[in-house]
Amino acid sequence: MLYTDGLVERRGQTLDTGIASLTSHVRAGDPETVCTDVMSEVGPGLPTDDITVLAVQRWP
């Protein structure tokens, strides 16, 4: 998973807190589903910064 800082940075919150929240919600699976789940659980309600999330699935 790749993401921009807008996903994990919040005013009044440490960066470590944002990254911990992200890592607790990332799971292996279909990339579209993973991105949707991460944005609904971690993404801000009203973004104040740009956010990009990219998940990649490797095929055997």
All heavy atoms as TSV, in Angstrom:
chain	resi	resn	atom	element	x	y	z
A	1	MET	N	N	0.839	-1.158	0.000
A	1	MET	CA	C	0.000	0.000	0.000
A	1	MET	C	C	0.891	1.230	0.000
A	1	MET	O	O	1.856	1.309	0.759
A	1	MET	CB	C	-0.905	-0.010	1.222
A	1	MET	CG	C	-1.628	1.287	1.409
A	1	MET	SD	S	-3.123	1.142	2.344
A	1	MET	CE	C	-4.184	0.492	1.112
A	2	LEU	N	N	0.536	2.169	-0.863
A	2	LEU	CA	C	1.187	3.468	-0.909
A	2	LEU	C	C	0.131	4.517	-0.583
A	2	LEU	O	O	-1.036	4.350	-0.927
A	2	LEU	CB	C	1.767	3.736	-2.295
A	2	LEU	CG	C	2.781	2.726	-2.815
A	2	LEU	CD1	C	3.098	3.014	-4.275
A	2	LEU	CD2	C	4.039	2.756	-1.976
A	3	TYR	N	N	0.545	5.596	0.074
A	3	TYR	CA	C	-0.405	6.639	0.452
A	3	TYR	C	C	0.330	7.964	0.604
A	3	TYR	O	O	1.536	7.993	0.815
A	3	TYR	CB	C	-1.117	6.280	1.759
A	3	TYR	CG	C	-0.156	6.053	2.906
A	3	TYR	CD1	C	0.206	7.098	3.742
A	3	TYR	CD2	C	0.405	4.804	3.129
A	3	TYR	CE1	C	1.105	6.903	4.775
A	3	TYR	CE2	C	1.298	4.599	4.151
A	3	TYR	CZ	C	1.641	5.655	4.977
A	3	TYR	OH	O	2.537	5.457	5.989
A	4	THR	N	N	-0.404	9.056	0.502
A	4	THR	CA	C	0.178	10.370	0.729
A	4	THR	C	C	-0.056	10.778	2.182
A	4	THR	O	O	-0.889	10.190	2.889
A	4	THR	CB	C	-0.429	11.418	-0.218
A	4	THR	OG1	O	-1.843	11.451	-0.046
A	4	THR	CG2	C	-0.084	11.109	-1.671
A	5	ASP	N	N	0.672	11.790	2.601
A	5	ASP	CA	C	0.639	12.209	4.002
A	5	ASP	C	C	-0.738	12.659	4.486
A	5	ASP	O	O	-1.040	12.584	5.674
A	5	ASP	CB	C	1.661	13.317	4.250
A	5	ASP	CG	C	1.371	14.583	3.475
A	5	ASP	OD1	O	0.693	14.513	2.429
A	5	ASP	OD2	O	1.829	15.656	3.906
A	6	GLY	N	N	-1.597	13.096	3.586
A	6	GLY	CA	C	-2.922	13.545	3.995
A	6	GLY	C	C	-3.757	12.464	4.651
A	6	GLY	O	O	-4.710	12.754	5.366
A	7	LEU	N	N	-3.413	11.218	4.422
A	7	LEU	CA	C	-4.163	10.112	5.027
A	7	LEU	C	C	-3.824	9.938	6.500
A	7	LEU	O	O	-4.697	9.599	7.295
A	7	LEU	CB	C	-3.874	8.804	4.277
A	7	LEU	CG	C	-4.630	7.571	4.769
A	7	LEU	CD1	C	-6.135	7.735	4.560
A	7	LEU	CD2	C	-4.131	6.328	4.057
A	8	VAL	N	N	-2.591	10.189	6.893
A	8	VAL	CA	C	-2.167	9.873	8.259
A	8	VAL	C	C	-1.830	11.094	9.119
A	8	VAL	O	O	-1.679	10.958	10.332
A	8	VAL	CB	C	-0.953	8.911	8.253
A	8	VAL	CG1	C	-1.352	7.563	7.684
A	8	VAL	CG2	C	0.216	9.497	7.477
A	9	GLU	N	N	-1.717	12.267	8.520
A	9	GLU	CA	C	-1.392	13.464	9.305
A	9	GLU	C	C	-2.656	14.211	9.695
A	9	GLU	O	O	-3.520	14.468	8.865
A	9	GLU	CB	C	-0.488	14.403	8.503
A	9	GLU	CG	C	0.915	13.897	8.358
A	9	GLU	CD	C	1.816	14.892	7.636
A	9	GLU	OE1	O	1.308	15.868	7.044
A	9	GLU	OE2	O	3.035	14.674	7.650
A	10	ARG	N	N	-2.750	14.548	10.983
A	10	ARG	CA	C	-3.867	15.329	11.516
A	10	ARG	C	C	-3.312	16.376	12.471
A	10	ARG	O	O	-2.382	16.100	13.218
A	10	ARG	CB	C	-4.846	14.461	12.308
A	10	ARG	CG	C	-5.439	13.300	11.583
A	10	ARG	CD	C	-6.596	13.743	10.693
A	10	ARG	NE	N	-7.270	12.606	10.127
A	10	ARG	CZ	C	-6.808	11.859	9.141
A	10	ARG	NH1	N	-5.653	12.118	8.616
A	10	ARG	NH2	N	-7.488	10.843	8.675
A	11	ARG	N	N	-3.917	17.527	12.477
A	11	ARG	CA	C	-3.531	18.544	13.456
A	11	ARG	C	C	-3.906	18.051	14.847
A	11	ARG	O	O	-4.979	17.480	15.052
A	11	ARG	CB	C	-4.230	19.858	13.168
A	11	ARG	CG	C	-3.681	20.502	11.947
A	11	ARG	CD	C	-4.213	21.886	11.755
A	11	ARG	NE	N	-3.557	22.430	10.575
A	11	ARG	CZ	C	-4.058	23.352	9.824
A	11	ARG	NH1	N	-5.232	23.869	10.111
A	11	ARG	NH2	N	-3.399	23.781	8.767
A	12	GLY	N	N	-3.001	18.258	15.793
A	12	GLY	CA	C	-3.268	17.851	17.167
A	12	GLY	C	C	-3.071	16.364	17.415
A	12	GLY	O	O	-3.454	15.844	18.459
A	13	GLN	N	N	-2.488	15.653	16.462
A	13	GLN	CA	C	-2.267	14.210	16.589
A	13	GLN	C	C	-0.861	13.908	16.074
A	13	GLN	O	O	-0.442	14.459	15.064
A	13	GLN	CB	C	-3.308	13.474	15.744
A	13	GLN	CG	C	-3.133	11.980	15.658
A	13	GLN	CD	C	-4.200	11.340	14.784
A	13	GLN	OE1	O	-5.372	11.362	15.124
A	13	GLN	NE2	N	-3.807	10.788	13.653
A	14	THR	N	N	-0.165	13.021	16.740
A	14	THR	CA	C	1.182	12.681	16.277
A	14	THR	C	C	1.101	11.839	15.015
A	14	THR	O	O	0.107	11.140	14.767
A	14	THR	CB	C	1.973	11.888	17.340
A	14	THR	OG1	O	1.365	10.607	17.522
A	14	THR	CG2	C	2.036	12.639	18.662
A	15	LEU	N	N	2.151	11.908	14.232
A	15	LEU	CA	C	2.228	11.101	13.010
A	15	LEU	C	C	2.192	9.618	13.349
A	15	LEU	O	O	1.570	8.825	12.642
A	15	LEU	CB	C	3.490	11.443	12.225
A	15	LEU	CG	C	3.689	10.743	10.894
A	15	LEU	CD1	C	2.526	11.005	9.959
A	15	LEU	CD2	C	4.994	11.191	10.252
A	16	ASP	N	N	2.832	9.238	14.450
A	16	ASP	CA	C	2.823	7.832	14.878
A	16	ASP	C	C	1.401	7.330	15.112
A	16	ASP	O	O	1.080	6.184	14.802
A	16	ASP	CB	C	3.656	7.635	16.137
A	16	ASP	CG	C	5.145	7.784	15.885
A	16	ASP	OD1	O	5.572	7.662	14.719
A	16	ASP	OD2	O	5.882	8.024	16.865
A	17	THR	N	N	0.542	8.169	15.641
A	17	THR	CA	C	-0.849	7.780	15.874
A	17	THR	C	C	-1.565	7.516	14.558
A	17	THR	O	O	-2.303	6.533	14.415
A	17	THR	CB	C	-1.588	8.872	16.674
A	17	THR	OG1	O	-0.930	9.049	17.926
A	17	THR	CG2	C	-3.042	8.506	16.910
A	18	GLY	N	N	-1.346	8.392	13.580
A	18	GLY	CA	C	-1.970	8.206	12.267
A	18	GLY	C	C	-1.489	6.948	11.571
A	18	GLY	O	O	-2.277	6.205	10.983
A	19	ILE	N	N	-0.196	6.680	11.652
A	19	ILE	CA	C	0.357	5.480	11.016
A	19	ILE	C	C	-0.128	4.229	11.736
A	19	ILE	O	O	-0.455	3.227	11.095
A	19	ILE	CB	C	1.890	5.552	10.964
A	19	ILE	CG1	C	2.305	6.668	9.987
A	19	ILE	CG2	C	2.492	4.216	10.546
A	19	ILE	CD1	C	3.785	6.969	9.963
A	20	ALA	N	N	-0.232	4.278	13.057
A	20	ALA	CA	C	-0.744	3.127	13.818
A	20	ALA	C	C	-2.189	2.824	13.430
A	20	ALA	O	O	-2.570	1.655	13.275
A	20	ALA	CB	C	-0.640	3.385	15.315
A	21	SER	N	N	-2.979	3.869	13.232
A	21	SER	CA	C	-4.364	3.665	12.808
A	21	SER	C	C	-4.410	3.020	11.431
A	21	SER	O	O	-5.175	2.077	11.195
A	21	SER	CB	C	-5.100	5.004	12.789
A	21	SER	OG	O	-6.413	4.843	12.315
A	22	LEU	N	N	-3.571	3.504	10.530
A	22	LEU	CA	C	-3.522	2.924	9.187
A	22	LEU	C	C	-3.116	1.459	9.227
A	22	LEU	O	O	-3.790	0.607	8.637
A	22	LEU	CB	C	-2.548	3.714	8.312
A	22	LEU	CG	C	-2.267	3.136	6.926
A	22	LEU	CD1	C	-3.535	3.099	6.088
A	22	LEU	CD2	C	-1.176	3.933	6.232
A	23	THR	N	N	-2.041	1.146	9.910
A	23	THR	CA	C	-1.556	-0.239	9.919
A	23	THR	C	C	-2.540	-1.191	10.589
A	23	THR	O	O	-2.570	-2.372	10.263
A	23	THR	CB	C	-0.171	-0.358	10.577
A	23	THR	OG1	O	-0.233	0.142	11.913
A	23	THR	CG2	C	0.874	0.409	9.796
A	24	SER	N	N	-3.360	-0.685	11.495
A	24	SER	CA	C	-4.337	-1.562	12.143
A	24	SER	C	C	-5.519	-1.889	11.225
A	24	SER	O	O	-6.274	-2.814	11.510
A	24	SER	CB	C	-4.835	-0.952	13.450
A	24	SER	OG	O	-5.670	0.162	13.200
A	25	HIS	N	N	-5.673	-1.132	10.137
A	25	HIS	CA	C	-6.801	-1.362	9.231
A	25	HIS	C	C	-6.418	-1.961	7.889
A	25	HIS	O	O	-7.289	-2.359	7.119
A	25	HIS	CB	C	-7.555	-0.047	9.000
A	25	HIS	CG	C	-8.304	0.404	10.196
A	25	HIS	ND1	N	-7.788	1.301	11.095
A	25	HIS	CD2	C	-9.511	0.053	10.676
A	25	HIS	CE1	C	-8.656	1.498	12.060
A	25	HIS	NE2	N	-9.716	0.746	11.830
A	26	VAL	N	N	-5.139	-2.051	7.576
A	26	VAL	CA	C	-4.710	-2.616	6.293
A	26	VAL	C	C	-4.734	-4.146	6.381
A	26	VAL	O	O	-4.206	-4.723	7.329
A	26	VAL	CB	C	-3.305	-2.120	5.898
A	26	VAL	CG1	C	-2.797	-2.844	4.660
A	26	VAL	CG2	C	-3.317	-0.627	5.661
A	27	ARG	N	N	-5.345	-4.764	5.416
A	27	ARG	CA	C	-5.423	-6.226	5.345
A	27	ARG	C	C	-5.092	-6.666	3.923
A	27	ARG	O	O	-5.298	-5.916	2.972
A	27	ARG	CB	C	-6.838	-6.718	5.667
A	27	ARG	CG	C	-7.380	-6.288	7.007
A	27	ARG	CD	C	-6.807	-7.143	8.126
A	27	ARG	NE	N	-7.369	-6.773	9.411
A	27	ARG	CZ	C	-6.776	-5.985	10.292
A	27	ARG	NH1	N	-5.612	-5.448	10.018
A	27	ARG	NH2	N	-7.318	-5.710	11.442
A	28	ALA	N	N	-4.640	-7.866	3.766
A	28	ALA	CA	C	-4.422	-8.427	2.426
A	28	ALA	C	C	-5.781	-8.681	1.793
A	28	ALA	O	O	-6.721	-9.089	2.463
A	28	ALA	CB	C	-3.630	-9.723	2.521
A	29	GLY	N	N	-5.878	-8.406	0.505
A	29	GLY	CA	C	-7.128	-8.663	-0.187
A	29	GLY	C	C	-7.191	-7.926	-1.504
A	29	GLY	O	O	-6.197	-7.375	-1.978
A	30	ASP	N	N	-8.372	-7.891	-2.072
A	30	ASP	CA	C	-8.613	-7.197	-3.326
A	30	ASP	C	C	-8.229	-5.725	-3.152
A	30	ASP	O	O	-8.693	-5.068	-2.214
A	30	ASP	CB	C	-10.094	-7.314	-3.685
A	30	ASP	CG	C	-10.459	-6.454	-4.866
A	30	ASP	OD1	O	-9.981	-6.740	-5.977
A	30	ASP	OD2	O	-11.211	-5.475	-4.661
A	31	PRO	N	N	-7.371	-5.180	-4.023
A	31	PRO	CA	C	-6.899	-3.801	-3.858
A	31	PRO	C	C	-8.017	-2.757	-3.750
A	31	PRO	O	O	-7.930	-1.836	-2.944
A	31	PRO	CB	C	-6.042	-3.566	-5.094
A	31	PRO	CG	C	-5.582	-4.919	-5.506
A	31	PRO	CD	C	-6.717	-5.834	-5.162
A	32	GLU	N	N	-9.053	-2.892	-4.552
A	32	GLU	CA	C	-10.144	-1.915	-4.493
A	32	GLU	C	C	-10.841	-1.955	-3.137
A	32	GLU	O	O	-11.142	-0.921	-2.545
A	32	GLU	CB	C	-11.150	-2.170	-5.608
A	32	GLU	CG	C	-12.217	-1.097	-5.678
A	32	GLU	CD	C	-13.115	-1.228	-6.896
A	32	GLU	OE1	O	-12.764	-1.945	-7.841
A	32	GLU	OE2	O	-14.165	-0.572	-6.885
A	33	THR	N	N	-11.063	-3.153	-2.619
A	33	THR	CA	C	-11.698	-3.308	-1.321
A	33	THR	C	C	-10.802	-2.775	-0.208
A	33	THR	O	O	-11.279	-2.094	0.709
A	33	THR	CB	C	-12.030	-4.795	-1.061
A	33	THR	OG1	O	-12.888	-5.257	-2.113
A	33	THR	CG2	C	-12.706	-4.996	0.275
A	34	VAL	N	N	-9.515	-3.065	-0.297
A	34	VAL	CA	C	-8.568	-2.582	0.707
A	34	VAL	C	C	-8.574	-1.054	0.745
A	34	VAL	O	O	-8.671	-0.438	1.816
A	34	VAL	CB	C	-7.148	-3.122	0.441
A	34	VAL	CG1	C	-6.133	-2.457	1.343
A	34	VAL	CG2	C	-7.117	-4.634	0.628
A	35	CYS	N	N	-8.504	-0.408	-0.406
A	35	CYS	CA	C	-8.513	1.064	-0.455
A	35	CYS	C	C	-9.813	1.634	0.099
A	35	CYS	O	O	-9.805	2.613	0.858
A	35	CYS	CB	C	-8.292	1.545	-1.878
A	35	CYS	SG	S	-6.615	1.320	-2.479
A	36	THR	N	N	-10.929	1.036	-0.264
A	36	THR	CA	C	-12.226	1.495	0.232
A	36	THR	C	C	-12.300	1.366	1.744
A	36	THR	O	O	-12.735	2.297	2.443
A	36	THR	CB	C	-13.367	0.701	-0.423
A	36	THR	OG1	O	-13.310	0.896	-1.838
A	36	THR	CG2	C	-14.720	1.132	0.101
A	37	ASP	N	N	-11.866	0.233	2.273
A	37	ASP	CA	C	-11.898	0.013	3.720
A	37	ASP	C	C	-10.991	0.996	4.452
A	37	ASP	O	O	-11.378	1.564	5.473
A	37	ASP	CB	C	-11.494	-1.421	4.066
A	37	ASP	CG	C	-12.528	-2.444	3.612
A	37	ASP	OD1	O	-13.658	-2.046	3.259
A	37	ASP	OD2	O	-12.193	-3.646	3.606
A	38	VAL	N	N	-9.782	1.197	3.935
A	38	VAL	CA	C	-8.842	2.115	4.571
A	38	VAL	C	C	-9.411	3.537	4.572
A	38	VAL	O	O	-9.374	4.232	5.592
A	38	VAL	CB	C	-7.461	2.066	3.881
A	38	VAL	CG1	C	-6.601	3.260	4.266
A	38	VAL	CG2	C	-6.747	0.776	4.239
A	39	MET	N	N	-9.949	3.974	3.454
A	39	MET	CA	C	-10.497	5.330	3.402
A	39	MET	C	C	-11.684	5.503	4.335
A	39	MET	O	O	-11.845	6.548	4.961
A	39	MET	CB	C	-10.897	5.695	1.971
A	39	MET	CG	C	-9.719	6.018	1.090
A	39	MET	SD	S	-8.697	7.373	1.720
A	39	MET	CE	C	-9.868	8.725	1.675
A	40	SER	N	N	-12.517	4.478	4.473
A	40	SER	CA	C	-13.681	4.611	5.353
A	40	SER	C	C	-13.291	4.553	6.827
A	40	SER	O	O	-13.945	5.164	7.669
A	40	SER	CB	C	-14.726	3.544	5.038
A	40	SER	OG	O	-14.256	2.257	5.370
A	41	GLU	N	N	-12.217	3.854	7.154
A	41	GLU	CA	C	-11.801	3.719	8.550
A	41	GLU	C	C	-10.768	4.747	8.980
A	41	GLU	O	O	-10.761	5.186	10.127
A	41	GLU	CB	C	-11.238	2.315	8.797
A	41	GLU	CG	C	-12.245	1.204	8.617
A	41	GLU	CD	C	-13.374	1.270	9.623
A	41	GLU	OE1	O	-13.158	1.711	10.770
A	41	GLU	OE2	O	-14.503	0.891	9.245
A	42	VAL	N	N	-9.867	5.136	8.086
A	42	VAL	CA	C	-8.747	5.996	8.444
A	42	VAL	C	C	-8.898	7.400	7.864
A	42	VAL	O	O	-8.491	8.377	8.478
A	42	VAL	CB	C	-7.409	5.371	7.975
A	42	VAL	CG1	C	-6.227	6.245	8.354
A	42	VAL	CG2	C	-7.235	3.976	8.560
A	43	GLY	N	N	-9.472	7.493	6.675
A	43	GLY	CA	C	-9.591	8.782	6.009
A	43	GLY	C	C	-10.426	9.767	6.809
A	43	GLY	O	O	-11.357	9.378	7.514
A	44	PRO	N	N	-10.076	11.044	6.735
A	44	PRO	CA	C	-10.821	12.060	7.480
A	44	PRO	C	C	-12.205	12.284	6.882
A	44	PRO	O	O	-12.414	12.077	5.691
A	44	PRO	CB	C	-9.954	13.307	7.315
A	44	PRO	CG	C	-9.240	13.097	6.029
A	44	PRO	CD	C	-9.013	11.611	5.925
A	45	GLY	N	N	-13.141	12.691	7.723
A	45	GLY	CA	C	-14.482	12.987	7.243
A	45	GLY	C	C	-14.475	14.113	6.220
A	45	GLY	O	O	-15.030	14.002	5.148
A	46	LEU	N	N	-13.830	15.214	6.561
A	46	LEU	CA	C	-13.661	16.342	5.656
A	46	LEU	C	C	-12.170	16.589	5.485
A	46	LEU	O	O	-11.539	17.204	6.341
A	46	LEU	CB	C	-14.340	17.596	6.221
A	46	LEU	CG	C	-15.855	17.514	6.351
A	46	LEU	CD1	C	-16.397	18.730	7.092
A	46	LEU	CD2	C	-16.493	17.419	4.979
A	47	PRO	N	N	-11.588	16.093	4.411
A	47	PRO	CA	C	-10.140	16.229	4.228
A	47	PRO	C	C	-9.697	17.685	4.147
A	47	PRO	O	O	-10.377	18.516	3.559
A	47	PRO	CB	C	-9.851	15.522	2.907
A	47	PRO	CG	C	-11.094	14.833	2.518
A	47	PRO	CD	C	-12.211	15.394	3.316
A	48	THR	N	N	-8.556	17.981	4.769
A	48	THR	CA	C	-7.967	19.314	4.674
A	48	THR	C	C	-6.676	19.256	3.863
A	48	THR	O	O	-6.012	20.267	3.706
A	48	THR	CB	C	-7.665	19.871	6.074
A	48	THR	OG1	O	-6.798	18.967	6.759
A	48	THR	CG2	C	-8.949	20.057	6.867
A	49	ASP	N	N	-6.331	18.096	3.376
A	49	ASP	CA	C	-5.129	17.888	2.577
A	49	ASP	C	C	-5.464	16.859	1.503
A	49	ASP	O	O	-6.437	16.113	1.625
A	49	ASP	CB	C	-3.991	17.374	3.468
A	49	ASP	CG	C	-2.612	17.456	2.824
A	49	ASP	OD1	O	-2.516	17.938	1.671
A	49	ASP	OD2	O	-1.643	17.034	3.464
A	50	ASP	N	N	-4.653	16.814	0.454
A	50	ASP	CA	C	-4.878	15.817	-0.589
A	50	ASP	C	C	-4.584	14.417	-0.037
A	50	ASP	O	O	-3.739	14.253	0.830
A	50	ASP	CB	C	-4.011	16.099	-1.813
A	50	ASP	CG	C	-2.533	16.012	-1.493
A	50	ASP	OD1	O	-2.102	16.686	-0.545
A	50	ASP	OD2	O	-1.813	15.271	-2.167
A	51	ILE	N	N	-5.326	13.444	-0.530
A	51	ILE	CA	C	-5.147	12.055	-0.102
A	51	ILE	C	C	-5.131	11.166	-1.332
A	51	ILE	O	O	-6.009	11.247	-2.189
A	51	ILE	CB	C	-6.283	11.588	0.829
A	51	ILE	CG1	C	-6.292	12.414	2.111
A	51	ILE	CG2	C	-6.136	10.108	1.156
A	51	ILE	CD1	C	-7.472	12.122	2.999
A	52	THR	N	N	-4.117	10.314	-1.396
A	52	THR	CA	C	-4.032	9.304	-2.434
A	52	THR	C	C	-3.711	7.978	-1.763
A	52	THR	O	O	-2.847	7.922	-0.894
A	52	THR	CB	C	-2.935	9.638	-3.464
A	52	THR	OG1	O	-3.229	10.899	-4.044
A	52	THR	CG2	C	-2.848	8.576	-4.533
A	53	VAL	N	N	-4.428	6.931	-2.144
A	53	VAL	CA	C	-4.194	5.592	-1.608
A	53	VAL	C	C	-4.086	4.647	-2.799
A	53	VAL	O	O	-4.912	4.679	-3.701
A	53	VAL	CB	C	-5.342	5.140	-0.686
A	53	VAL	CG1	C	-5.108	3.747	-0.163
A	53	VAL	CG2	C	-5.520	6.106	0.471
A	54	LEU	N	N	-3.056	3.824	-2.800
A	54	LEU	CA	C	-2.842	2.858	-3.881
A	54	LEU	C	C	-2.483	1.518	-3.264
A	54	LEU	O	O	-1.553	1.414	-2.473
A	54	LEU	CB	C	-1.692	3.324	-4.800
A	54	LEU	CG	C	-1.238	2.341	-5.873
A	54	LEU	CD1	C	-2.351	2.162	-6.913
A	54	LEU	CD2	C	0.038	2.834	-6.520
A	55	ALA	N	N	-3.247	0.505	-3.590
A	55	ALA	CA	C	-2.953	-0.849	-3.137
A	55	ALA	C	C	-2.633	-1.713	-4.362
A	55	ALA	O	O	-3.270	-1.578	-5.398
A	55	ALA	CB	C	-4.143	-1.437	-2.379
A	56	VAL	N	N	-1.670	-2.571	-4.208
A	56	VAL	CA	C	-1.228	-3.436	-5.306
A	56	VAL	C	C	-1.340	-4.884	-4.851
A	56	VAL	O	O	-0.979	-5.219	-3.727
A	56	VAL	CB	C	0.228	-3.113	-5.704
A	56	VAL	CG1	C	0.704	-4.041	-6.799
A	56	VAL	CG2	C	0.343	-1.665	-6.132
A	57	GLN	N	N	-1.802	-5.726	-5.742
A	57	GLN	CA	C	-1.897	-7.153	-5.448
A	57	GLN	C	C	-0.950	-7.890	-6.381
A	57	GLN	O	O	-0.969	-7.669	-7.599
A	57	GLN	CB	C	-3.327	-7.643	-5.650
A	57	GLN	CG	C	-3.507	-9.099	-5.331
A	57	GLN	CD	C	-4.967	-9.511	-5.488
A	57	GLN	OE1	O	-5.739	-8.886	-6.198
A	57	GLN	NE2	N	-5.334	-10.572	-4.812
A	58	ARG	N	N	-0.117	-8.723	-5.815
A	58	ARG	CA	C	0.809	-9.508	-6.611
A	58	ARG	C	C	0.197	-10.864	-6.911
A	58	ARG	O	O	-0.312	-11.539	-6.028
A	58	ARG	CB	C	2.123	-9.697	-5.834
A	58	ARG	CG	C	3.173	-10.406	-6.627
A	58	ARG	CD	C	4.442	-10.476	-5.820
A	58	ARG	NE	N	4.316	-11.472	-4.780
A	58	ARG	CZ	C	5.081	-12.545	-4.676
A	58	ARG	NH1	N	6.042	-12.746	-5.532
A	58	ARG	NH2	N	4.904	-13.403	-3.717
A	59	TRP	N	N	0.241	-11.249	-8.166
A	59	TRP	CA	C	-0.281	-12.547	-8.579
A	59	TRP	C	C	0.872	-13.554	-8.604
A	59	TRP	O	O	1.949	-13.229	-9.061
A	59	TRP	CB	C	-0.916	-12.458	-9.961
A	59	TRP	CG	C	-2.141	-11.627	-9.965
A	59	TRP	CD1	C	-2.223	-10.290	-10.221
A	59	TRP	CD2	C	-3.454	-12.047	-9.641
A	59	TRP	NE1	N	-3.520	-9.859	-10.112
A	59	TRP	CE2	C	-4.294	-10.923	-9.752
A	59	TRP	CE3	C	-4.014	-13.259	-9.298
A	59	TRP	CZ2	C	-5.668	-10.986	-9.515
A	59	TRP	CZ3	C	-5.376	-13.306	-9.061
A	59	TRP	CH2	C	-6.176	-12.191	-9.168
A	60	PRO	N	N	0.629	-14.774	-8.128
A	60	PRO	CA	C	1.705	-15.783	-8.129
A	60	PRO	C	C	2.092	-16.201	-9.536
A	60	PRO	O	O	1.395	-16.088	-10.462
A	60	PRO	CB	C	1.113	-16.958	-7.374
A	60	PRO	CG	C	-0.346	-16.719	-7.264
A	60	PRO	CD	C	-0.594	-15.284	-7.573
